Every structure is written in C-alpha cells, then in structure tokens.
Amino acid sequence: MTAVHNTFIQGINSIAYHAPRVSEKKVKPFVFFCLVIIEHLHHHHSIEETFLFPAFEEKLGEGTLSKNVEQHGDFVPQMEEFEVYLKDVQSGKLAYDGKDLIARMQTFTDEMIEHLSDEIKTLDASRMRAAFTEKQLKDIDAGLMKIALKSVDFYTTMPFTVICRNPATPWFPTFPAPLKWATRWWFSWRHRAAWEFGPLDFSGRPREWYADAMA
C-alpha cells in the first residue's frame, strides 16, 4: 500500500514542478498526465471501498477503516472540481494557467496526503501480520489484482505505475521483466508525450529535471 500511495505523491509533486514551466506545445500532454493521476486516485478509492477494506475488516473488525473511508470526503469533492477544471483546459474551454492549476490542486492535496499517511498507520504491518496469515493476505492481493486488471486501461496504468515510482527504489515492489518490457515498448507509446512529466523514465532512471526539482 505504501508503494501505491507513493506513486500518487510522486505524481502530485511532478504536477507542482511542471505546472509553471510547461511550454504551450506541451500543455495537452501535461494535462493528460494530470488527468491520469486523478483517474487512478478514483480507481484506488473505489477498490478500497468496495473490496479491499471490507476484506480487511473481516479480520480487523467492522469499522476499523471507517475513518479512512470518511476521509475521502475531506478531499475527493475538491479533487473532482480539479478534474473538471483539467477537462475544461483539455477541451479548450479554459486557457491554461500554471499558477491557477497549482492553486486549484492545493485545495485538496494537503488533506489527501494526510489521508494517505493515516491509512498506512491503520494498516500497520505488525497489525496486519497479527490478524492475517500470509496466505490470507496473498489471497486478498490476488482478488485485488483480478478486480484491478479488469477495470484499468493498460495504456495509462502501466506507464503511470513505472514513471511515478519512488526514484530511490524504482523497481520495488518487484515489477516482472516481461511487463516491464511491454510497458516500455508497447503500452507507453499511445500517450508517450505525457510520460516525460513523471520523475522516472522507463528504465527506472530519474529524469534530468528531477534533480532540479529536489534541489
């Protein structure tokens, strides 16, 4: 879960870095990159609420994750407003303005990051190991992957998963070599102009701008 949450944080940080710097000719792919992140946050929350959290509460106790679900309401409405704004820019209804984009994004990011942090505390590794066997956790993970793979667009999910990993540990958790190859040489091409805004390239190397962003 920590690794998944980190991809969202890396993505949001990348938006904040690029928003005031993006050139006019790259606005559309950049906005597409932003929308991919929002889309995957929605997908993540949906799977949590409909499958993952109920599965965890069977052992952790009913209501254990209620606060974490309630926190979605603290920032998702503002995130949805941001999504509408991005689509208006994408369609040409609104002109692109990097400062405006950041201001709108900041209406929900603090609450979102606090929520992501709190969720990890609720699902502390020692607590999970005490409540579940290794097989039970693997079974939940298998069920999660089955649901996820039925409802994602591989042409956005796979590139996003690679380019927004933690630059310090780009291939952790393990990413199967065939899928790594397919992502780099197949799934990334349809929207290739959008992926330069992630902190990593498809070899797992930090992009040149990342060092500047971290300075």
N, C-alpha and C positions, 0 to 999 in steps of 0.2 A: 504493500500500500504506500509506503514511504516513497518508493521509486516512482510510482504513478503520480503521486502528488507533486513530486519534484519536477516532472515534465511540465505540469501546469505552471509552476512558479518560474521555471526557466522560460516558458513561453511568454508569460506576462512581462518578465524582465526584458525580454527581447523586444516586445512591442514598445515598452517605455524607452528603450535605447533608440530604436529606429524611427519612431514616430516623427520627431522633429528633423530627422536627417534624410528621409526618403525623398528621392527625386520624383518629379512629376510622372516620368515614364514608368516608374515602378510602383505607383500608388495602387493600381489594381491588384497586382500580385501580393502586395503588402496587406491590403485589406482582406484579400482571400486568406492569407496566413492568419490574420486576426480572427476571422470567422471560423477557421478550422479549430482554433483553440477553444472558442466558445462552444462550438458544436460538441467537442469532446468533453468539455465540462458537463454539458447537459446529459450526454450519454453516460458519463461516470455516475452522476447523481441518480439517474433513472435505474441503473443496475443496482446501485447501493440500496435504494428504497424498495425495489420490487423483489430482489433476490438475495443480495449479499447480507444486508443487515438482518432480515428475518432468519436467515440460516445461522448467523452468529448468535442471535438471541435465543435460539433453541437450547443453547448450552450456557450462554452468559446470563440469561434471564430476560424475560419480557420487559421492555422499556429501557434496557441498558443503553441503547443507542438513540433513544428518543430525542435527547438534547441535540445530538449531532444532526439528526434529520431536521429538527426545528431551526437549526442554524442556517439551513438552506434558505429559509425565508428571510434571513437578515441581509442577503446579498443577491439572491437569484433575480428578484424583480428588477433591480438596478442593472444587473448583468444583461437581462433581456432588453432593457432600454438601450443599452450599449450595442447590443446585437442589431436592433432596429436601425440605430444610427449608422452602423457599419454598412448595412444593406442599402441605406439611402445614399451613402457615399459611393458604394459599388455601382448603383444604378445611375448615378449622375444627378440624383435629386438634390444632394447637398455637395458643396465643394469640399475637398479635402483640406483639413487644417490640423497639423500635428499637435499643436497646443490644445486645441479643442478635444481631440481624440484622447489625449492623456487625461485631461480634466474629467471627461466622462468616464474613463476607465477607473479613475481614482474614487469614483462614487461607490465602488464595490470591492476593490482589491484588498483593502485592509481587513475587512470582515471575512473575505474569502480565505486569505492566508491564515487568519486566526482560526477559522473553522478547520482548515486542513491540518493545522498543528494540533488542535484539540482532538481531532479524530484519531490521530496516531496515538495520543495518550490513552484514549478509551480502548484502543486495540493494542495495548502494550504487549510485546512479545511474550513476556513471562505470564501474563494473564491468559493469553491465548493458548499457550502450551499447557497451562494448568487445566483448562477447560476442554481442550480438544486433543485427540490423538493425532499423530502425524498423518495417518490415513484419512481421518475425517477432514482435516484441512486440505489435503490433496484432492479429496472428492469435491469439496466446495469449490476449490480452484478450477477443477475440471468442468464443473457445472457453470461457473462464471465464464470460462473461455468459450464454452459451447454457445451460451447466450450472446456473448460479445461478438463472436465471429459471424453470427447470423445477421447482425444489425449494423455492421460497420462498412464503410467504404474503404477498401484496401488502398485506393489511390490517394487517400488523405491520411488514414490511420497509420499505415506503416511508415510513410515518411515522417509524420509528426512524432511518432514513437522513437525514431532514430535521432532526428536533429535536435530534439529538446530533452535528450538525456543529460545527466549530470556530467559536465566536461571532465570532472575529476575521476569518474568511474564510468566511462562511456558504454562499456559492454557488460555492466552489471545492473539488473539481473541478466543472466545468460541470454543471448539472442542467437538462435540457431543459424548456422552458417548458410544453409540454403535460403532461409528467409531474409537474411542479411543481403545476400546476392540479389534475390528477387526485388527487394526494396530499392537497392541502388540502381539496378539496371532496367527495371520494369515499372514498378509502382511509382517511382519518383518522377517519371518523365511527363506524365499528363499535365501536372501543375508545377513543373520544375522551376519556373521563375519565382514561385512563392517560397521555396525551401531555403533560399540563401539567407533568410531572416532568422533562421534558427541558429543557436550557438555552435552546433556541430555540423560538419559535412558528413557525407555518407560513409566515410571511412572511420568515423568516430573522432576525428581531429577537430579541435576548436578552430573556428574561423578567425581570420586575422582581426576582425573588428572586436572579437570577444575580449582580447587582452586590453583594448582601449576601454571597453565597457566596464571592465573590472578595476581599472586604474583609479 
